């Protein structure tokens, strides 16, 4: 099997016309599984149904293309928020039987695996059980990809949120499980599965409190439209046919353009003397996760990112879209915000999938 990564644009959250074009050359019978990593222009408010709309139309497009069986073999990771210079679009990952694919000279290329947990009860979300269930899903995703933890470059986690936890799980009755808290718990669980977070750290006293504890190869985002954990593992597997490679790098802060460039170079991309990608076709996908320090300061300067009436995540996504866009010369990048337990406070990470030359 060979991992293929295609990009499609959307005119609105329900638009699948370009997706249909990109699917057309594929043979559904040769697809082991599909995964979608999608950015819609929704606002994430309680009455924002852009994710549900996108999911509905993507599933219908897949039924038209390959039937319900293909839908059942697919994973959907849909995120809202295209602030700044980020275009609404989707990455389509296909694990595909391609007899013409050759094993690269380096002997390793991109492989991906997916998994979903069972449904969580509202009482479990935001608890130790949530972390353990996430860890189990990551292990299943690694098995699906045929890799070990050392091969993994990135785990992408979609985690549920809910309106409360019971008194037995919190000192505060009816405490709302926020997006940040759900990401915190899931990130630590995923980090534990990768061997990056000790089991003893999976406790409420650490969740969204001790931010020095963090994974290093995990990006988590949340959604109210699901009640389970869904994950995708990206790795470089020995003997895997294909011409793609994935590399993950670290960002010191929200303005760390050098960290983006270093990751691009690690993936084999060439940059000119001004730090811009010379061959944009080499960059197949760019995924970034960024945050801001707890005090809202950036390189010593006060910002309003944490004190503005505009949600912090929106500030961060808009800022990073400009940083990445100036390097790639493209508005296509999957950017997610809030790195709670996914990087040191104020830091972040990025991943590049590139075509090997």
C-alpha angles and dihedrals in degrees: 000000000000129000114233124186119198130179126217131183128222131210090201136351091276097046114115100159094110090042089058090052092051093047094049098082092052125089109227090212090062095052116101093181143339131215128192125206104186137178118202128183094241120134099225093235119145092261095046109113099171092116092051090046092050092047092049094052095042091053091049091050089053092049089052090050104040111355132249091305089067091050089053090053092053135092121208120205105176123175132183128221126076098172121159118006097342117122121217106250146127140238114220115203117196126186095208138182100233112168091190094059116109131205109253122245091252089057096230132086141159119304126169137193134188138203140171128205128226116273114285120223116235088250092058098051110102095016137103088269089060091053093047092047089052091051090051091051092051091051089050090049091052090050090049090053092045093236141120126232091262090061094053119105098175142003116201113203129194110195133185129241130204140185102254150000122221124256089254090065099039139031088227116068116227092011108176115238101226127203089254094052093048090050090048093055095043093047093054091048092051091046090053091054089053092050093249100109125049117238089236089064093063094094134113090247088067101036108110089339110077099047092175086078108079147143119244104208103038132102115186132186131169141222138187091213095076136055099199140056117261123188142182122201119207116196144152108243126198113244093013112145117229144079101253132097132184126213130180125207138178131247122211093205146333093293098045100130090156090061090054090049093048091053092049091051091048088056090053099257119146123229129193126234090275092054099254124134108260096201110034091183088070091065106078097173140000121197123179137181118194142170145172130244116268091252092053093239122137121198090339097311127113114242133183093229092113098031101044123105085238112088114261093235091058092054091050096047092048093050095047092046088064094046094049095038092055090056100040097035086225138098092216109106131121104231124181127178139217112055097199106166090349097089139358112292109288093012134100147181139234136199129207127198108199138179112244114235 
